[in-house]
Amino acid sequence: MSLTSHSPARTGTRPSLCIKPALVASPAAQAHSGRNIRAQALAKGLLRDITDVARDVGFIFDVAITPRAWEYVVRWPQGGENTEVGRLHDVVSRAYRGLDATGFRVGATLSMTLSKNPGHSRPTPADGSPLLVVVHLGDRGEKVVTLRLRDEL
């Protein structure tokens, strides 16, 4: 697991802090717009709400995952040693521990390297670290967290 942070930008000789908002899967990715984009994405199945499990491990923000990320890192074949509930708990726990070091600031991005689930038939994303966990602003300007694959822009 590695953290990606953004260095403060400098203009002239006077330093200023610049927190770059991270890109998140569209349409859920867009920060506060007043148009309920995240709510629409959840209603249309473009995001899957995992807030209940996230609260169990300590998150105080709403948390969602894209269907492709779910398929890649959470879904587990029937009869396997693990279950989807257990796998989701493991993934969300790792995400929480990693983001805790950032103070959950808006724009914090965590890159997680996870083994793919054994039932996954799609090709592995080329970069080898497929899961990104991003803290960004929700529809009402509140902090939210989204888990997505690196190639979901």
NORKA-V368682 format. One record per pair of residues at least 24 apart in sequence whose ideal C-beta (glycine too) atoms are under 10 Angstrom apart, sorted by the first residue. I is the first residue (numbers start at 0). J is the second residue. D is the distance in Angstrom with one decimal. If there is no record, write none. Layout:
I J D
I J D
This chain:
0 93 6.4
0 94 8.8
0 96 8.0
0 97 5.1
0 100 9.8
0 109 6.7
0 110 7.3
0 111 5.1
0 112 6.8
0 113 9.0
0 128 9.1
0 130 9.5
0 132 9.4
1 97 8.5
1 108 9.9
1 109 7.8
1 110 5.2
1 111 8.3
1 112 7.9
1 128 7.7
2 97 6.5
2 98 8.5
2 100 6.4
2 101 6.4
2 107 7.7
2 108 7.7
2 109 5.9
2 110 7.6
2 132 10.0
3 101 9.6
3 106 9.8
3 107 8.4
3 108 4.7
3 109 7.4
3 110 5.9
3 131 8.5
3 133 9.8
4 100 9.8
4 101 7.4
4 104 9.5
4 106 9.0
4 107 7.7
4 108 8.2
5 106 6.8
5 107 9.2
5 108 8.6
17 106 9.5
18 104 6.7
18 105 6.6
18 106 4.4
18 107 8.7
19 106 5.8
19 108 9.3
20 105 6.8
20 106 5.0
20 108 9.6
20 133 8.8
20 134 9.6
20 135 6.2
20 136 7.8
21 105 8.8
21 106 5.5
21 107 7.6
21 108 4.4
21 109 9.8
21 131 7.6
21 132 9.6
21 133 4.5
21 134 7.8
21 135 6.3
21 145 9.2
21 147 10.0
22 108 8.9
22 131 9.0
22 133 7.9
22 135 9.1
22 147 9.3
22 151 9.2
22 152 5.5
23 63 9.7
23 65 9.0
23 108 9.1
23 131 8.1
23 132 9.9
23 133 4.9
23 134 9.6
23 135 5.6
23 143 9.3
23 144 9.6
23 145 4.9
23 146 9.5
23 147 6.2
23 151 8.1
23 152 8.4
24 63 9.6
24 64 9.6
24 65 5.0
24 66 9.7
24 67 8.3
24 68 8.3
24 131 9.1
24 133 9.0
24 145 6.8
24 146 9.4
24 147 4.4
24 148 8.0
24 150 9.6
24 151 4.0
24 152 7.0
25 151 8.1
25 152 7.0
27 63 6.6
27 64 9.9
27 65 7.5
27 133 9.8
27 135 8.8
27 137 9.1
27 138 9.8
27 143 8.6
27 145 5.7
27 147 8.2
27 151 9.6
28 65 9.8
28 133 8.0
28 135 7.2
28 145 7.2
28 147 8.1
28 151 8.5
28 152 7.7
29 135 8.5
29 136 8.9
29 138 9.3
30 105 8.0
30 106 9.4
30 135 5.5
30 136 4.1
30 137 8.3
30 138 9.5
30 140 8.4
30 143 9.6
31 105 9.9
31 135 8.9
31 136 4.4
31 137 7.1
31 138 6.9
31 139 7.2
31 140 4.4
31 141 8.5
32 136 9.1
32 137 9.9
32 138 7.2
32 140 9.8
33 138 7.3
33 139 8.4
33 140 8.8
34 138 7.4
35 137 9.4
35 138 4.8
35 139 8.7
36 137 8.9
36 138 6.3
37 61 8.1
37 63 7.4
37 135 9.3
37 136 9.3
37 137 5.2
37 138 5.0
37 139 9.3
37 141 9.8
37 143 6.6
37 145 8.3
38 137 8.6
38 138 5.6
38 139 9.4
39 138 8.8
40 65 8.9
40 138 9.8
40 145 9.3
41 138 10.0
46 143 9.9
46 145 7.0
46 146 9.4
46 147 9.0
47 73 9.0
47 87 9.9
47 146 9.3
49 73 8.6
49 87 6.4
49 88 9.8
49 90 9.0
49 91 6.6
49 94 10.0
49 144 9.3
49 146 7.7
50 91 9.9
50 143 9.2
50 144 9.1
52 84 7.7
52 87 5.4
52 88 5.9
52 90 9.1
52 91 5.4
52 92 9.2
53 87 9.2
53 88 9.6
53 91 5.2
53 92 9.4
53 94 8.1
53 95 7.4
53 144 7.2
53 146 9.5
54 91 9.6
55 88 7.2
55 91 8.1
55 92 9.0
55 95 9.9
56 88 6.9
56 89 9.6
56 90 9.9
56 91 5.4
56 92 4.7
56 93 9.3
56 94 8.4
56 95 4.9
56 96 8.7
57 91 9.3
57 92 8.5
57 95 5.2
57 96 8.9
57 98 9.8
57 99 7.8
58 91 7.4
58 94 8.4
58 95 5.9
58 98 8.5
58 99 9.8
58 103 8.5
58 142 9.8
58 143 9.9
58 144 6.6
59 103 8.4
59 142 8.5
60 98 9.6
60 103 7.1
60 134 7.5
60 135 10.0
60 137 8.2
60 141 7.2
60 142 4.7
60 143 5.5
60 144 5.5
61 137 6.5
61 138 9.9
61 141 7.6
61 142 8.5
61 143 4.8
61 144 7.3
61 145 9.4
62 91 7.0
62 94 8.0
62 95 9.1
62 132 8.8
62 134 9.9
62 143 7.2
62 144 4.4
62 145 7.6
62 146 7.3
63 137 9.6
63 143 7.3
63 144 7.5
63 145 5.5
63 146 7.3
63 147 9.1
64 90 8.3
64 91 8.8
64 94 9.7
64 130 9.1
64 132 9.3
64 144 9.4
64 145 7.3
64 146 4.2
64 147 7.3
64 148 9.8
65 130 10.0
65 131 10.0
65 145 7.4
65 146 7.1
65 147 4.6
65 148 6.8
65 151 5.6
66 147 9.9
66 151 9.7
67 121 8.4
67 124 9.6
67 129 9.2
67 147 7.6
67 148 5.4
67 150 8.6
67 151 6.2
68 113 10.0
68 129 7.7
68 130 6.2
68 131 8.6
68 132 9.5
68 145 8.9
68 146 5.2
68 147 5.2
68 148 5.1
68 149 9.7
68 151 7.3
69 116 9.8
69 146 8.4
69 148 10.0
70 115 9.6
70 116 8.2
70 118 9.1
70 119 6.8
70 120 9.4
70 121 7.4
70 148 9.2
71 113 8.3
71 115 5.9
71 116 7.2
71 119 5.8
71 121 7.4
71 123 8.4
71 124 8.1
71 129 6.0
71 130 7.6
71 148 6.2
72 111 8.3
72 113 5.1
72 114 8.6
72 115 6.9
72 116 6.6
72 119 8.6
72 129 7.3
72 130 5.7
72 146 8.1
72 148 8.5
73 113 9.6
73 116 7.1
73 130 10.0
73 146 9.0
74 115 9.9
74 116 5.7
74 117 10.0
74 118 6.4
74 119 7.4
75 116 5.4
75 117 7.5
75 118 6.5
75 119 9.7
76 116 7.5
76 117 6.2
76 118 3.6
76 119 9.3
77 118 8.6
79 116 8.3
79 117 6.6
79 118 7.6
80 117 9.2
81 116 8.2
81 117 9.0
83 116 8.9
86 113 9.4
86 116 7.0
87 146 9.9
89 113 8.8
90 130 7.5
90 132 9.0
90 146 7.3
91 132 9.1
91 144 9.3
91 146 8.1
93 130 9.2
93 132 8.7
94 130 8.2
94 131 9.8
94 132 4.4
94 144 7.4
94 146 6.5
95 132 9.0
95 144 9.0
97 132 6.8
98 132 6.3
98 133 9.3
98 134 6.4
98 144 7.2
101 134 7.3
102 134 9.4
103 134 5.4
103 142 6.5
103 144 8.0
104 134 6.6
104 142 8.7
105 133 9.4
105 134 5.7
105 135 6.1
105 136 6.0
105 140 9.8
105 142 6.2
105 143 9.5
106 133 8.1
106 134 6.8
106 135 7.1
106 136 9.5
107 132 8.4
107 133 7.4
107 134 4.5
107 135 9.0
107 142 9.7
107 144 9.2
108 132 7.2
108 133 5.1
108 134 7.8
108 135 9.3
109 133 7.7
109 134 8.6
109 144 9.4
109 146 9.2
110 149 7.4
111 146 8.5
111 149 10.0
124 148 6.0
124 149 5.9
124 150 5.3
124 151 9.5
125 149 9.1
125 150 8.1
126 150 7.9
